Amino acid sequence: MLKSDGTVVSWGSSRHGLTNVPPDLSNVIGIAAGALSSYAIRNDGTIVGWGTSAEVPPGLSNVLAISVGGEHKLALVKAAVSPTLQNTTGQFVNGEFQVQVTGVPFQNFVLEVSPDLEQWYFVMTNMLATGTFTFTDSQSTNFPKRFYRVLMQ
C-alpha cells in the first residue's frame, strides 16, 4: 500500500520476499506487484524492486508508470519528444510486436531495439511518407525482453 507520505507498507506471506520492502524506501509515487516481485517508482523517476525476480534494467530512468505481470514488467518512460513526433505506440498483433510511429509527413526517423536499455541496435531508417508508419517485429518472440525507441532525424 502506498501511503500519503510516500512510503510503502506491505503485508501477507513473505515467501518470495514480496513483503520485504526496503527500509530506506521513500518518496514513492507509484507501486506495482507481480507474482514474484514488487516495484516502486520514486518521485525522481527511478525504480526500486524487491522480491525473487526484482531486477531493474540498468539505465532505466524517467519512469512515469510501471506494470508487472506473471513473467514480464513494463515501464512507461518519459522521453524527450521531437516536435515532429506526435505518437508512438506498440502492441502484439498475431503473435508479433508492432510499433506504429505517427508524425509529420516526410519526416525521417531511426528505429532501434535493445535487450537491456543500455545497448541499442539499429533496425531501420525510414520516412513517414503519409505521417504514419507501422513496423512489425517478427523477431520479438525470440527475446525475453525487447525495448524499442524511435529517434527523429
C-alpha positions in Angstrom: 0.0 0.0 0.0 1.3 3.4 -0.9 0.9 5.9 2.0 0.3 9.6 1.5 3.8 10.3 2.9 5.5 8.5 0.1 6.3 5.3 2.0 5.2 1.7 1.3 3.6 -0.8 3.6 3.1 -4.5 2.7 1.7 -7.5 4.5 0.9 -11.2 3.9 3.2 -14.0 3.0 6.9 -13.1 2.5 7.6 -16.4 0.7 9.2 -14.6 -2.3 10.3 -11.6 -0.4 7.3 -9.5 -1.5 6.7 -8.1 2.0 10.4 -7.2 2.4 10.0 -3.5 1.5 13.5 -1.9 1.5 13.7 0.1 4.8 15.1 3.2 3.2 12.4 3.4 0.5 10.8 6.8 0.5 9.5 9.5 -2.0 7.4 6.8 -3.7 4.7 8.0 -6.2 3.6 4.6 -7.6 3.8 0.9 -6.9 3.1 -2.4 -8.8 3.3 -6.0 -7.7 3.5 -9.3 -9.5 3.7 -13.0 -8.5 7.4 -12.9 -7.6 8.4 -9.2 -7.4 7.2 -5.7 -6.3 8.3 -2.3 -7.6 8.1 1.3 -6.6 8.6 4.5 -8.6 10.3 7.3 -6.8 9.5 10.9 -7.4 12.8 11.2 -9.3 11.7 8.6 -11.9 13.9 5.8 -10.6 12.6 2.3 -9.8 13.3 0.2 -6.7 12.4 -3.5 -6.8 12.2 -6.3 -4.2 11.3 -10.0 -4.2 12.6 -13.1 -6.0 12.8 -11.7 -9.6 13.0 -7.9 -8.9 15.7 -7.0 -11.4 15.6 -3.4 -12.7 17.3 -2.8 -16.1 20.4 -0.7 -15.9 19.8 2.8 -17.3 16.1 2.7 -16.7 15.1 6.2 -15.6 12.4 8.9 -16.1 9.7 6.3 -15.3 6.2 7.5 -15.2 4.3 4.3 -14.6 5.0 0.5 -14.2 3.0 -2.7 -14.6 4.0 -6.1 -13.5 2.7 -9.4 -14.9 3.4 -13.0 -14.2 6.5 -13.1 -16.4 7.0 -9.5 -17.6 7.4 -6.0 -16.5 6.5 -2.8 -18.4 7.7 0.8 -17.8 6.3 3.9 -19.3 9.3 6.2 -19.7 9.2 10.0 -20.2 11.4 10.8 -23.2 12.5 13.9 -25.0 9.9 14.3 -27.7 10.7 15.8 -31.1 8.2 18.4 -32.0 7.5 16.5 -35.2 6.8 13.2 -33.5 3.2 13.0 -32.5 2.8 9.5 -31.2 4.5 6.1 -30.9 2.5 3.0 -29.9 3.2 -0.7 -29.6 1.0 -3.8 -29.5 1.0 -7.5 -30.2 -0.8 -8.5 -33.4 -1.0 -12.2 -34.3 1.9 -13.0 -32.0 4.3 -10.3 -33.4 5.0 -6.9 -31.9 4.1 -3.9 -33.9 5.4 -0.4 -33.5 3.4 2.4 -35.0 5.0 5.9 -35.5 2.8 8.9 -36.2 4.2 12.4 -37.0 4.6 15.0 -39.7 4.6 13.5 -43.2 8.0 13.1 -44.9 9.9 13.2 -41.5 12.8 10.7 -41.3 13.3 8.5 -38.3 15.5 5.7 -37.0 14.0 2.7 -35.2 16.3 0.9 -32.7 15.9 -2.1 -30.4 17.5 -3.1 -27.1 17.6 -6.1 -24.9 18.6 -4.1 -21.8 18.2 -0.3 -22.3 22.0 0.0 -22.5 22.9 -1.4 -25.8 20.8 -0.2 -28.8 20.8 -1.8 -32.2 19.8 -0.3 -35.4 16.7 -1.7 -37.1 15.9 0.7 -39.9 15.8 4.3 -41.1 12.6 5.3 -42.8 10.4 8.2 -43.7 6.8 9.0 -42.6 5.6 9.3 -46.1 2.0 9.6 -45.1 2.6 10.7 -41.5 2.2 7.1 -40.1 4.4 4.1 -40.3 3.9 0.6 -38.9 6.8 -1.8 -38.2 6.1 -5.5 -37.4 8.9 -7.1 -35.5 8.8 -10.8 -36.5 11.8 -11.5 -34.1 10.1 -10.1 -31.0 9.1 -13.6 -29.6 12.8 -14.7 -29.8 13.8 -12.4 -26.9 12.7 -12.5 -23.3 12.9 -8.6 -23.2 12.9 -6.2 -26.1 12.7 -2.4 -25.9 12.1 -0.1 -28.8 12.9 3.6 -29.4 12.3 6.0 -32.3 14.7 8.8 -33.0 13.5 11.5 -35.3 16.1 12.9 -37.7 
